[in-house]
């Protein structure tokens, strides 16, 4: 098998350019999104602090009430004294419990918002990166890239089980070769190499699908051999989602 150094070189350049673009272009919108999420988190923290202040005021009032009860208890009978103390303790416990619940709820809300914001930022960053990569790769599509994809498709056909190749080679409906752009004068060469790889004389139809970005895919009614940048980006998107 002949190694297409031009194709490999172009793919390496593609990766370097993509990394450069991501490092230069991607960070600003992501940083803005993170800053916005941080502002939201700070607002929640301020609200929680305001609630804590109200709770502290309530505790102060209860403490003052207890002090007043303590000053008067000498003049009260034992039963009245015990009842007043019990009421004060109960009020204080309720106030503390309420304040603790408010603070705990606020902390949980802040933590949940931070996690949700981080996940949303990661998803937005990944999708933006893939869109940038798709646009960049679309501009790099050319004869050399198409030739590299043809070599990859021929190799993929050769790696198929012999029984599968035989089925495709004898399919009465033929097979379809799909490209992102018009293959033009290259159709005869592509058809010859595909038929040679299949080892048959099946009919070959050429169609165009711009969503491939660049590449050559072999399709039949029950089989598709993916071989395009769009398919590669789909795999990248799936890997990013699985890793999240």
C-alpha positions as CSV (number, residue, x, y, z in Angstrom):
1,X,0.0,0.0,0.0
2,X,1.3,3.5,-0.9
3,X,1.3,6.0,1.9
4,X,0.0,9.4,0.8
5,X,2.4,11.8,2.5
6,X,0.6,14.8,1.0
7,X,-2.7,13.6,2.6
8,X,-1.0,12.9,5.9
9,X,0.7,16.3,5.8
10,X,-2.5,18.1,5.1
11,X,-4.2,16.4,7.9
12,X,-1.4,17.3,10.3
13,X,-1.6,20.9,9.1
14,X,-5.4,20.8,9.6
15,X,-4.9,19.7,13.2
16,X,-2.3,22.4,13.9
17,X,-4.5,25.1,12.5
18,X,-7.5,23.8,14.4
19,X,-5.6,23.9,17.7
20,X,-4.4,27.4,16.9
21,X,-7.9,28.7,16.2
22,X,-9.3,27.1,19.3
23,X,-6.6,28.6,21.5
24,X,-7.1,32.1,19.9
25,X,-10.9,32.3,19.1
26,X,-12.6,29.9,21.5
27,X,-11.6,31.3,24.8
28,X,-13.4,34.7,24.7
29,X,-17.0,33.5,24.4
30,X,-16.3,30.7,26.9
31,X,-14.8,33.2,29.4
32,X,-17.8,35.5,28.9
33,X,-20.1,32.7,29.6
34,X,-18.2,31.7,32.8
35,X,-18.2,35.3,34.0
36,X,-21.9,35.5,33.5
37,X,-22.4,32.3,35.5
38,X,-20.1,33.6,38.3
39,X,-22.2,36.8,38.5
40,X,-25.4,34.7,38.9
41,X,-23.7,32.7,41.6
42,X,-22.6,35.9,43.4
43,X,-26.2,37.2,43.4
44,X,-27.4,34.0,45.0
45,X,-24.7,34.3,47.6
46,X,-25.7,37.9,48.4
47,X,-29.4,36.7,48.8
48,X,-28.2,34.0,51.1
49,X,-26.2,36.5,53.2
50,X,-29.3,38.8,53.4
51,X,-31.4,35.9,54.6
52,X,-28.6,35.0,57.2
53,X,-28.7,38.6,58.4
54,X,-32.5,38.4,58.9
55,X,-32.0,35.2,60.9
56,X,-29.4,36.8,63.0
57,X,-31.7,39.6,63.8
58,X,-34.4,37.1,64.8
59,X,-31.9,35.4,67.1
60,X,-31.0,38.7,68.7
61,X,-34.6,39.5,69.3
62,X,-35.2,36.1,70.9
63,X,-32.0,36.5,73.0
64,X,-33.3,39.9,74.3
65,X,-36.7,38.3,75.0
66,X,-34.9,35.6,77.1
67,X,-33.0,38.3,79.0
68,X,-36.3,40.1,79.8
69,X,-37.8,36.8,80.9
70,X,-34.8,36.2,83.1
71,X,-35.1,39.6,84.8
72,X,-38.8,38.9,85.6
73,X,-38.5,35.3,86.6
74,X,-37.6,36.1,90.3
75,X,-41.1,37.5,90.7
76,X,-42.9,34.7,88.9
77,X,-44.0,31.4,90.3
78,X,-42.0,28.3,89.5
79,X,-44.5,27.0,87.0
80,X,-44.7,30.3,85.1
81,X,-41.0,30.6,85.1
82,X,-40.6,27.1,83.7
83,X,-43.2,27.7,81.0
84,X,-41.6,31.0,79.9
85,X,-38.1,29.4,79.7
86,X,-39.5,26.5,77.7
87,X,-41.2,28.9,75.3
88,X,-38.0,30.9,74.8
89,X,-35.9,27.8,74.2
90,X,-38.4,26.5,71.7
91,X,-38.5,29.8,69.8
92,X,-34.7,30.0,69.8
93,X,-34.4,26.4,68.5
94,X,-37.0,27.1,65.8
95,X,-35.2,30.3,64.7
96,X,-31.8,28.5,64.6
97,X,-33.3,25.6,62.6
98,X,-35.0,27.9,60.2
99,X,-31.8,29.9,59.7
100,X,-29.8,26.7,59.2
101,X,-32.3,25.4,56.7
102,X,-32.2,28.7,54.7
103,X,-28.3,28.7,54.6
104,X,-28.2,25.0,53.7
105,X,-30.7,25.6,50.9
106,X,-28.8,28.6,49.6
107,X,-25.5,26.5,49.6
108,X,-27.2,23.7,47.7
109,X,-28.6,26.1,45.2
110,X,-25.2,27.7,44.6
111,X,-23.5,24.4,44.3
112,X,-26.2,23.1,41.8
113,X,-26.0,26.3,39.7
114,X,-22.2,26.0,39.6
115,X,-22.3,22.4,38.4
116,X,-25.0,23.2,35.8
117,X,-23.1,26.3,34.6
118,X,-19.9,24.2,34.2
119,X,-21.7,21.5,32.2
120,X,-23.4,24.1,30.0
121,X,-20.1,25.9,29.4
122,X,-18.4,22.6,28.5
123,X,-21.2,21.7,26.0
124,X,-21.1,25.1,24.4
125,X,-17.4,25.0,24.2
126,X,-17.4,21.6,22.5
127,X,-20.1,22.5,20.0
128,X,-18.3,25.8,19.1
129,X,-15.0,23.9,18.6
130,X,-16.7,21.4,16.3
131,X,-18.3,24.2,14.3
132,X,-15.0,26.0,13.9
133,X,-13.4,22.7,12.9
134,X,-16.1,22.1,10.3
135,X,-15.7,25.5,8.7
136,X,-11.9,25.2,8.6
137,X,-11.9,21.7,7.1
138,X,-14.5,22.8,4.5
139,X,-12.0,25.5,3.3
140,X,-9.2,23.0,3.1
141,X,-11.1,20.6,0.8
142,X,-9.2,20.1,-2.5
143,X,-7.8,17.5,-5.0
144,X,-5.1,16.4,-2.6
145,X,-7.6,15.9,0.2
146,X,-10.0,14.1,-2.1
147,X,-7.1,11.8,-3.3
148,X,-6.3,11.0,0.4
149,X,-9.9,10.1,1.1
150,X,-10.0,7.9,-2.0
151,X,-7.0,5.9,-0.8
152,X,-8.6,5.5,2.6
153,X,-11.9,4.3,1.0
154,X,-10.0,1.7,-1.1
155,X,-8.1,0.5,2.0
156,X,-11.3,0.3,4.0
157,X,-12.9,-1.8,1.2
158,X,-9.9,-4.1,1.2
159,X,-10.2,-4.6,4.9
160,X,-13.8,-5.7,4.6
161,X,-14.6,-9.4,5.0
162,X,-14.5,-11.1,1.6
163,X,-18.1,-12.2,1.9
164,X,-19.2,-8.5,2.3
165,X,-17.2,-7.4,-0.6
166,X,-18.7,-10.1,-2.7
167,X,-22.2,-9.0,-1.8
168,X,-21.5,-5.4,-2.8
169,X,-19.8,-6.4,-6.0
170,X,-22.8,-8.4,-7.1
171,X,-25.5,-6.1,-5.8
172,X,-28.0,-5.7,-8.7
173,X,-28.9,-2.2,-7.5
174,X,-25.3,-1.1,-7.6
175,X,-23.5,1.1,-5.0
176,X,-23.4,4.8,-4.5
177,X,-20.3,6.9,-4.1
178,X,-21.1,10.1,-2.2
179,X,-18.8,13.1,-2.2
180,X,-19.1,16.6,-0.7
181,X,-18.4,18.3,-4.1
182,X,-18.7,17.3,-7.8
183,X,-15.9,14.8,-8.6
184,X,-15.9,15.9,-12.2
185,X,-13.1,14.4,-14.3
186,X,-12.0,12.2,-11.4
187,X,-15.1,10.0,-11.6
188,X,-13.5,7.6,-14.1
189,X,-10.5,7.1,-11.8
190,X,-12.6,6.8,-8.7
191,X,-14.9,4.2,-10.3
192,X,-12.0,2.2,-11.6
193,X,-10.3,2.0,-8.2
194,X,-13.5,1.2,-6.4
195,X,-14.4,-1.6,-8.8
196,X,-10.9,-3.0,-8.5
197,X,-11.1,-3.0,-4.7
198,X,-14.5,-4.6,-4.8
199,X,-13.4,-7.2,-7.4
200,X,-16.7,-6.9,-9.3
201,X,-18.5,-5.0,-12.1
202,X,-21.4,-3.6,-10.1
203,X,-23.0,-0.3,-11.2
204,X,-21.6,2.8,-9.5
205,X,-23.6,6.0,-9.1
206,X,-22.1,9.3,-8.0
207,X,-24.0,11.7,-5.8
208,X,-23.2,14.9,-3.9
209,X,-23.8,15.6,-0.2
210,X,-22.3,18.9,1.0
211,X,-22.8,17.9,4.6
212,X,-19.8,15.5,4.3
213,X,-17.5,18.6,4.3
214,X,-14.9,16.5,2.4
215,X,-14.5,12.8,1.7
216,X,-15.8,9.8,-0.2
217,X,-18.4,7.4,1.2
218,X,-19.7,4.1,-0.2
219,X,-23.4,3.5,0.3
220,X,-25.8,0.7,-0.6
221,X,-29.4,0.1,0.5
222,X,-28.2,-1.8,3.6
223,X,-24.6,-0.7,4.1
224,X,-22.6,2.6,4.5
225,X,-18.9,2.9,4.6
226,X,-18.2,6.2,6.3
227,X,-15.2,8.1,5.1
228,X,-15.5,11.8,5.5
229,X,-14.7,14.7,7.8
230,X,-18.3,14.9,8.8
231,X,-18.2,11.3,10.1
232,X,-15.0,12.1,12.0
233,X,-16.5,15.1,13.7
234,X,-19.6,13.0,14.6
235,X,-17.3,10.6,16.4
236,X,-15.5,13.4,18.1
237,X,-18.8,14.9,19.3
238,X,-19.9,11.5,20.6
239,X,-16.6,11.0,22.5
240,X,-16.9,14.4,24.1
241,X,-20.5,13.7,25.3
242,X,-19.5,10.3,26.6
243,X,-16.6,11.8,28.5
244,X,-18.8,14.6,30.1
